[in-house]
């Protein structure tokens, strides 16, 4: 997916395309996560759809729950959804930052190869 260290630096239009792809993957992770959370909160906590969406969005962004969970299954779901949300957030950040970090490291490597190294 990424160019090898011996390849030239990716041109800007292709790099922007790679960033757009990463952004799209991150949006997909957000959409799937919100869908799972909304369905779970609606059916397990008996929240109306809009409240279930709000709760899942608040947990996914790290803000915390809005509504108390009335039943044990709802509390168990909320626990695992919160854990999942932490992993989803880290995954989104990794997908978004990977092209930028790779480009910076690739450019740094190319700059090292272009410089004359002093003896010793």
C-alpha positions as CSV (number, residue, x, y, z in Angstrom):
1,X,0.0,0.0,0.0
2,X,2.8,2.4,0.8
3,X,5.9,3.0,-1.3
4,X,9.2,1.3,-0.5
5,X,12.0,3.3,1.0
6,X,13.9,3.2,-2.3
7,X,10.9,4.6,-4.2
8,X,10.6,8.4,-4.8
9,X,8.3,10.4,-2.7
10,X,4.7,10.1,-3.7
11,X,3.4,13.1,-5.7
12,X,1.0,15.5,-3.9
13,X,-2.2,14.5,-5.8
14,X,-1.7,10.8,-5.1
15,X,-0.8,11.6,-1.5
16,X,-4.1,13.6,-1.1
17,X,-5.9,10.7,-2.6
18,X,-4.3,8.4,0.0
19,X,-5.4,10.9,2.7
20,X,-9.0,10.9,1.3
21,X,-9.0,7.1,1.3
22,X,-7.9,7.1,5.0
23,X,-10.6,9.7,5.8
24,X,-13.2,7.5,4.1
25,X,-12.1,4.4,6.1
26,X,-12.3,6.4,9.3
27,X,-15.8,7.6,8.4
28,X,-16.8,4.0,7.8
29,X,-15.5,3.0,11.2
30,X,-17.5,5.9,12.8
31,X,-20.7,5.0,10.9
32,X,-20.5,1.3,11.7
33,X,-19.7,2.1,15.4
34,X,-22.6,4.5,15.7
35,X,-25.0,2.0,14.1
36,X,-23.9,-0.8,16.4
37,X,-24.2,1.5,19.5
38,X,-27.5,2.9,18.5
39,X,-29.0,-0.6,17.9
40,X,-27.6,-1.9,21.1
41,X,-28.8,1.0,23.2
42,X,-32.2,1.0,21.6
43,X,-32.9,-2.7,22.1
44,X,-31.0,-3.5,25.3
45,X,-31.6,-0.2,27.2
46,X,-35.0,0.5,25.7
47,X,-34.0,4.0,24.7
48,X,-35.8,5.8,21.9
49,X,-33.8,5.9,18.6
50,X,-32.6,9.5,19.0
51,X,-31.5,8.9,22.6
52,X,-29.7,5.7,21.6
53,X,-27.9,7.6,18.9
54,X,-26.9,10.3,21.3
55,X,-25.7,7.8,23.9
56,X,-23.6,5.9,21.3
57,X,-22.1,9.2,19.9
58,X,-21.2,10.4,23.4
59,X,-19.5,7.1,24.3
60,X,-17.8,6.9,20.9
61,X,-16.3,10.4,21.4
62,X,-15.2,9.8,24.9
63,X,-17.7,12.2,26.5
64,X,-19.5,9.6,28.6
65,X,-23.0,8.2,28.8
66,X,-26.1,10.4,28.9
67,X,-28.8,8.0,30.1
68,X,-28.5,5.5,33.0
69,X,-28.7,1.9,32.0
70,X,-31.8,0.3,33.6
71,X,-31.0,-3.4,33.2
72,X,-28.1,-5.7,33.6
73,X,-27.9,-6.6,29.9
74,X,-27.9,-2.9,29.1
75,X,-25.0,-2.3,31.5
76,X,-23.0,-5.2,30.1
77,X,-23.6,-3.8,26.6
78,X,-22.6,-0.3,27.7
79,X,-19.4,-1.7,29.2
80,X,-18.3,-3.6,26.1
81,X,-19.4,-0.7,23.8
82,X,-17.2,1.7,25.8
83,X,-14.2,-0.7,25.5
84,X,-14.9,-1.1,21.8
85,X,-15.2,2.6,21.4
86,X,-11.7,3.1,22.8
87,X,-10.3,0.5,20.3
88,X,-12.3,2.1,17.5
89,X,-10.9,5.6,18.3
90,X,-7.3,4.3,18.3
91,X,-8.0,2.5,15.0
92,X,-9.4,5.6,13.4
93,X,-6.4,7.6,14.5
94,X,-4.0,5.0,13.2
95,X,-5.7,4.9,9.8
96,X,-5.8,8.7,9.6
97,X,-2.2,9.3,10.7
98,X,-0.5,6.4,8.8
99,X,-0.2,8.3,5.5
100,X,1.1,11.4,7.1
101,X,3.6,9.6,9.3
102,X,4.8,7.4,6.5
103,X,5.3,10.4,4.2
104,X,7.3,12.2,6.9
105,X,9.5,9.2,7.6
106,X,9.9,8.5,3.8
107,X,11.0,12.2,3.2
108,X,13.3,12.0,6.2
109,X,14.9,8.8,4.8
110,X,15.3,10.4,1.4
111,X,16.9,13.5,2.9
112,X,19.4,11.3,4.7
113,X,20.4,9.6,1.5
114,X,20.8,12.9,-0.3
115,X,23.1,14.4,2.3
116,X,26.8,13.7,2.3
117,X,27.7,11.9,5.5
118,X,30.9,13.1,7.3
119,X,33.5,10.4,7.7
120,X,33.8,8.7,11.0
